[in-house]
Amino acid sequence: MKKLFHSFILLFVILPLLNIYSVFACEAVPQLVMDTVQAKKVTLVGEFHGTVETPQAFYNLVCNVMDQNKDELLTVGLELSSVPNIELTDQASLEKWLAADEEWVAPHDGRSSQAMYQLLQRLVQDKQSHPNLSILLFNVPTGKVEPLMAKKIINAYNGQRMLILTGNFHAKLKQTNEPDFANAPAPMGHYIYSKYPHQTTNIYITYNGSTQWAREGDTFGVFAVGKSKSTAPHQARLLSAAETEMTGYQTIWNVGEAHASYPQIHTEKDDNPHMPHLQN
């Protein structure tokens, strides 16, 4: 009878808890990624929105930085919109913010994904045991987006370490000649790098193919992600001067095969041909 009771506890109490916390367990990241972050105060991490893997990889980076620098101030920046008078400090404030932020109720461009919500959950949870951790929401939905987002980050910088997760265009340190961005304005990273050139670096997250939840034109849903030709899965490398000139990035990190992360809050607007009936 005692063995049966212990089996019940393991199956219905302990295992579910382990499953919740293993989703974003603190795992190792490539040493070059850690070296890059430790060498500078401000690191911009450029992603494709709407994957399961990016928030996981970014959390691993945050987690390892906190473990290695326990007494250091750390600001984690996310390309999400702030809500007046709500600071993300715990689960209650996260739920209050989520209910007030219209970005989470469609149309979804990948930033309001299930994986991003899980990242936020882990960050507010970690804040309970890491009082030196702060969360900065810097998105600007309209207007001169790039300089305004940069201004929010610059205004929040007081010499502490900052890890900033944002779209792969925003994280570029300079304007480039890439055809996809030929007519684009100077990216957010350009303004930050111009202000703090010796303290700022960036990392370009790439993938080994598969899918993401994204926006293409006026269509939102699941789209293919190409395979990176720049580095092998789960590896990182420094880019050459010529590659940096072309891409606006200094380091590249392939986090492996990507899988689309669906919106945290599903609405009818999400039902379209680009949303197969799949789950994360």
C-alpha positions as CSV (number, residue, x, y, z in Angstrom):
1,M,0.0,0.0,0.0
2,K,2.9,2.4,0.9
3,K,4.5,1.7,-2.5
4,L,1.2,2.4,-4.3
5,F,0.9,5.7,-2.4
6,H,4.5,6.7,-3.3
7,S,3.8,5.9,-6.9
8,F,0.7,8.1,-6.8
9,I,2.7,11.0,-5.4
10,L,5.4,10.6,-8.1
11,L,2.9,10.3,-11.0
12,F,0.4,13.0,-10.1
13,V,2.3,15.5,-8.0
14,I,6.1,15.4,-8.6
15,L,6.2,14.6,-12.3
16,P,3.9,17.4,-13.4
17,L,6.0,19.9,-11.5
18,L,9.2,18.6,-13.0
19,N,7.6,18.8,-16.4
20,I,6.6,22.5,-15.9
21,Y,10.1,23.5,-14.8
22,S,12.0,21.3,-17.3
23,V,10.4,23.3,-20.2
24,F,12.8,26.1,-19.5
25,A,15.5,24.3,-17.5
26,C,18.8,26.2,-17.4
27,E,20.9,24.4,-20.0
28,A,24.4,25.1,-21.3
29,V,24.9,27.5,-24.3
30,P,28.0,27.6,-26.5
31,Q,31.0,28.9,-24.7
32,L,31.5,31.6,-27.5
33,V,28.0,32.9,-26.7
34,M,28.9,33.2,-23.0
35,D,32.2,34.8,-23.8
36,T,30.5,37.3,-26.1
37,V,28.0,38.3,-23.5
38,Q,30.6,38.5,-20.7
39,A,32.9,40.8,-22.8
40,K,30.3,43.5,-23.2
41,K,27.6,45.2,-21.1
42,V,24.8,45.3,-23.7
43,T,24.1,42.3,-25.9
44,L,21.4,42.5,-28.6
45,V,20.0,39.1,-29.6
46,G,18.3,39.1,-33.0
47,E,15.7,36.4,-33.6
48,F,12.9,35.2,-35.9
49,H,9.7,35.7,-33.9
50,G,7.4,32.8,-33.2
51,T,9.6,29.8,-32.5
52,V,9.7,27.5,-29.5
53,E,13.5,27.4,-29.6
54,T,14.4,31.1,-29.4
55,P,12.8,31.9,-26.0
56,Q,14.3,28.6,-24.7
57,A,17.8,29.5,-25.9
58,F,17.5,33.1,-24.7
59,Y,16.4,31.9,-21.3
60,N,19.3,29.5,-21.1
61,L,21.6,32.5,-21.8
62,V,19.9,34.6,-19.1
63,C,20.0,31.8,-16.6
64,N,23.7,31.1,-17.2
65,V,24.6,34.8,-16.9
66,M,22.7,35.0,-13.6
67,D,24.4,31.9,-12.3
68,Q,27.9,33.2,-13.1
69,N,27.2,36.8,-11.9
70,K,24.9,36.3,-8.9
71,D,25.6,39.8,-7.5
72,E,25.5,41.7,-10.8
73,L,22.6,43.9,-11.9
74,L,21.0,42.4,-15.0
75,T,18.3,43.9,-17.2
76,V,16.4,41.6,-19.6
77,G,14.8,43.5,-22.5
78,L,12.0,42.1,-24.6
79,E,10.3,43.5,-27.7
80,L,6.9,43.8,-26.0
81,S,4.8,46.8,-25.1
82,S,4.8,48.1,-21.6
83,V,1.5,49.1,-19.8
84,P,1.4,52.2,-17.6
85,N,1.7,51.5,-13.9
86,I,2.4,47.8,-14.3
87,E,5.9,46.5,-13.6
88,L,6.6,42.8,-14.2
89,T,7.7,41.6,-10.7
90,D,5.7,38.4,-10.1
91,Q,3.1,36.1,-11.6
92,A,0.2,38.4,-10.5
93,S,1.7,41.4,-12.2
94,L,2.3,39.3,-15.3
95,E,-1.3,38.2,-15.5
96,K,-2.5,41.8,-15.0
97,W,-0.2,43.1,-17.7
98,L,-1.3,40.3,-20.1
99,A,-4.9,41.2,-19.6
100,A,-4.2,44.9,-20.4
101,D,-1.8,44.5,-23.4
102,E,-3.8,44.4,-26.6
103,E,-0.8,42.8,-28.5
104,W,-1.7,39.4,-27.1
105,V,-5.2,39.4,-28.6
106,A,-4.2,39.2,-32.3
107,P,-3.1,39.8,-34.9
108,H,-0.1,37.7,-33.7
109,D,3.3,38.3,-35.3
110,G,5.1,35.7,-33.1
111,R,6.0,37.9,-30.2
112,S,2.9,36.9,-28.3
113,S,3.5,33.2,-28.5
114,Q,3.2,30.4,-26.0
115,A,7.0,30.1,-25.8
116,M,7.3,33.9,-25.1
117,Y,4.7,33.7,-22.3
118,Q,6.6,30.8,-20.8
119,L,9.8,32.9,-20.9
120,L,8.0,35.7,-19.1
121,Q,6.8,33.2,-16.5
122,R,10.3,32.0,-15.8
123,L,11.7,35.5,-15.6
124,V,9.2,36.7,-13.0
125,Q,9.7,33.5,-11.2
126,D,13.5,34.0,-11.2
127,K,13.1,37.6,-10.0
128,Q,11.9,36.2,-6.7
129,S,15.3,34.7,-6.0
130,H,17.3,37.2,-8.1
131,P,16.4,40.7,-6.9
132,N,19.1,42.1,-9.2
133,L,17.0,41.0,-12.2
134,S,14.8,43.6,-13.9
135,I,12.6,43.2,-17.0
136,L,12.4,46.0,-19.6
137,L,9.6,46.0,-22.2
138,F,10.7,48.4,-25.0
139,N,8.4,47.9,-28.0
140,V,7.1,51.0,-29.7
141,P,4.2,49.9,-32.0
142,T,3.9,53.0,-34.2
143,G,5.9,56.0,-35.4
144,K,9.7,56.1,-35.7
145,V,10.0,52.7,-34.2
146,E,13.8,52.1,-34.4
147,P,15.1,55.3,-32.6
148,L,12.3,55.2,-30.1
149,M,12.9,51.7,-29.1
150,A,16.6,52.4,-28.9
151,K,15.9,55.4,-26.7
152,K,14.0,53.2,-24.2
153,I,17.0,50.9,-23.9
154,I,19.5,53.7,-23.7
155,N,17.5,55.5,-21.0
156,A,17.3,52.2,-19.0
157,Y,21.1,51.6,-19.2
158,N,23.1,52.7,-16.1
159,G,26.2,50.5,-16.6
160,Q,24.5,47.2,-15.7
161,R,24.5,44.2,-17.9
162,M,21.7,44.1,-20.5
163,L,20.4,41.1,-22.6
164,I,18.0,42.3,-25.2
165,L,15.8,39.9,-27.3
166,T,14.4,41.5,-30.4
167,G,13.7,40.9,-34.1
168,N,16.7,40.2,-36.2
169,F,16.5,43.5,-38.1
170,H,16.2,45.7,-34.9
171,A,19.4,44.0,-33.4
172,K,21.7,45.0,-36.3
173,L,24.5,47.4,-35.3
174,K,24.4,49.3,-38.6
175,Q,22.6,49.8,-41.8
176,T,23.5,47.1,-44.4
177,N,23.4,46.5,-48.1
178,E,21.3,43.4,-47.8
179,P,18.6,43.4,-50.5
180,D,15.8,42.6,-48.0
181,F,16.6,45.8,-46.1
182,A,17.6,48.0,-49.0
183,N,15.0,50.7,-48.1
184,A,14.9,50.1,-44.4
185,P,15.7,52.8,-41.8
186,A,18.7,52.6,-39.5
187,P,18.0,49.7,-37.1
188,M,17.5,50.1,-33.4
189,G,20.9,48.6,-32.7
190,H,22.6,51.3,-34.8
191,Y,21.5,54.0,-32.3
192,I,22.5,51.9,-29.3
193,Y,25.9,51.1,-30.8
194,S,26.5,54.7,-31.8
195,K,25.9,55.7,-28.2
196,Y,27.9,52.9,-26.5
197,P,30.2,51.4,-29.2
198,H,32.6,49.8,-26.6
199,Q,29.8,48.3,-24.5
200,T,27.5,46.9,-27.2
201,T,27.6,43.7,-29.2
202,N,25.0,41.4,-30.9
203,I,24.2,37.8,-31.7
204,Y,22.2,36.6,-34.6
205,I,20.1,33.5,-33.9
206,T,19.7,31.2,-36.8
207,Y,18.0,27.8,-37.2
208,N,18.4,24.5,-38.9
209,G,15.2,24.9,-40.8
210,S,11.5,24.0,-40.0
211,T,8.8,26.5,-39.0
212,Q,7.9,29.7,-37.1
213,W,4.7,31.6,-36.4
214,A,5.1,34.9,-38.2
215,R,3.7,37.7,-40.3
216,E,4.3,37.9,-44.0
217,G,2.6,40.9,-45.5
218,D,-1.0,40.8,-44.2
219,T,-0.9,37.1,-43.5
220,F,-0.2,35.6,-40.0
221,G,0.5,32.0,-39.4
222,V,3.0,29.2,-39.7
223,F,5.8,29.7,-42.3
224,A,8.9,27.8,-43.2
225,V,12.3,28.7,-41.7
226,G,15.4,28.2,-43.9
227,K,18.4,26.2,-42.9
228,S,21.4,28.3,-41.9
229,K,24.5,27.9,-44.1
230,S,26.6,30.0,-41.8
231,T,27.1,27.6,-38.9
232,A,26.2,24.1,-37.8
233,P,23.3,23.4,-35.4
234,H,23.9,24.2,-31.8
235,Q,27.1,26.0,-32.7
236,A,28.3,29.6,-32.6
237,R,31.0,31.5,-34.4
238,L,32.4,35.0,-34.8
239,L,31.6,36.6,-38.1
240,S,34.4,38.0,-40.3
241,A,34.8,41.7,-40.8
242,A,33.3,41.3,-44.3
243,E,30.3,39.3,-42.9
244,T,29.7,41.9,-40.2
245,E,29.8,44.6,-42.8
246,M,27.2,42.7,-44.8
247,T,24.9,41.6,-42.0
248,G,25.4,44.1,-39.2
249,Y,26.1,41.2,-36.8
250,Q,29.3,40.2,-34.9
251,T,28.3,36.7,-33.7
252,I,26.0,34.0,-35.1
253,W,24.4,31.2,-33.0
254,N,22.5,28.3,-34.6
255,V,20.0,27.0,-32.1
256,G,18.9,24.0,-34.2
257,E,15.7,23.0,-35.8
258,A,12.8,25.5,-35.2
259,H,9.2,24.7,-34.4
260,A,6.4,27.3,-34.6
261,S,5.1,28.5,-31.3
262,Y,1.4,29.3,-31.5
263,P,-0.2,32.4,-30.0
264,Q,-0.7,32.2,-26.2
265,I,-4.2,33.6,-26.6
266,H,-6.0,32.0,-29.6
267,T,-8.6,34.0,-31.5
268,E,-10.7,33.4,-34.6
269,K,-8.4,35.7,-36.5
270,D,-5.7,33.1,-36.1
271,D,-7.7,30.5,-38.1
272,N,-6.4,30.7,-41.6
273,P,-4.6,28.4,-44.1
274,H,-1.3,29.1,-42.5
275,M,-2.4,27.7,-39.2
276,P,-2.3,23.9,-39.4
277,H,-4.1,22.1,-36.6
278,L,-0.9,21.4,-34.7
279,Q,0.2,22.0,-31.1
280,N,3.7,22.9,-29.7
